[in-house]
Amino acid sequence: NFVDVHNLGDGYTVLASTADGFQRILAENAGTGNQGFDISGVRIEQFDAGSPVSMSFNVAVTDGDLDQAFGTIGVSLTPPDFIL
């Protein structure tokens, strides 16, 4: 599916939205030649941060004279409250 926007005047904007979210948005210059185009003022109207992810890793360390230490490293990934 695609949308083709022509002759968008100054001061007008395009809002892309969907009920199910996007996997990606691709913006291309559909004109001919080297006309160029600008994309500015991009903002996110809604942000779904998701849920925190917790992980743990078992660690075994041996030094030069064969002393050993064992333990666990715990990591929690927390999604941001907002996107800059």
N, C-alpha and C positions, 0 to 999 in steps of 0.2 A: 504494500500500500504506500502511496505517496501523496503529498500535497504540493502543488506548484503555485507560488505566490508571485504575482506580477505587479509592478508599478505601485509598490507600497510607499505612500507619501510620508514626508517628514512628520514626526509626532505620532505615527501609528505604530502599533506593536502586534506581534503574533504570539498567541498563547497556545502551546501544545499540551494537551492533557489526555488522560485515559483513565478508565475505571480500574484497570488491572496493572498499571505501571508500564514503564518502558524498559526494554533491554538496551536500546541505544537510539539516538537521534542523529541523523546525518544531514548536514546542511551543505549544499553545493550551489555554485553559480551555474544556472541553467542557460545563461546567455551565450552568445557567440562572440568570438574575439576575446580581447583582453579587457573586458568591462570592469572586472573586479567587483567585490561586494564586502560589506562589513557586518560583523556580528558583534553587538555590544549590548551592555545592559542586561546580560543574562542573569536570571535569578530563579531560585527554586521556590515554587509556591507551596509545596508540601514536602516534608522530609520524613521518611520512616526509618528511624535509626536501627531498628532491629533489637535483638536481645544480647546481653553480655555473653561471652564465651569463656568458660573456665577450662584450663588444661593443667596437667601436672606431668613432670618428667622425672623418672627415676635416674639418679646419678651415682656412678661408682668412680672414684678417683684413686689412683695409685701413684705415689711419689717415687723418687729415685731409689730409696732404700726399701721399697715395697710395702710401706705403710699404706693402709687403705682406709677410705672414708666413704660412707654410703649415705644418701639422703634423697630428698625430693625437692624439686624446684616447682613452685606453684605460680602460674601466670593467669591473670584475668584480663581479658580484652573487653573494654567498655566502649560502646559506640558513643560518638559525640552527641551533644545536645543540639547542635546546629552546625551547618556548613558555612565556612567563610567564603 
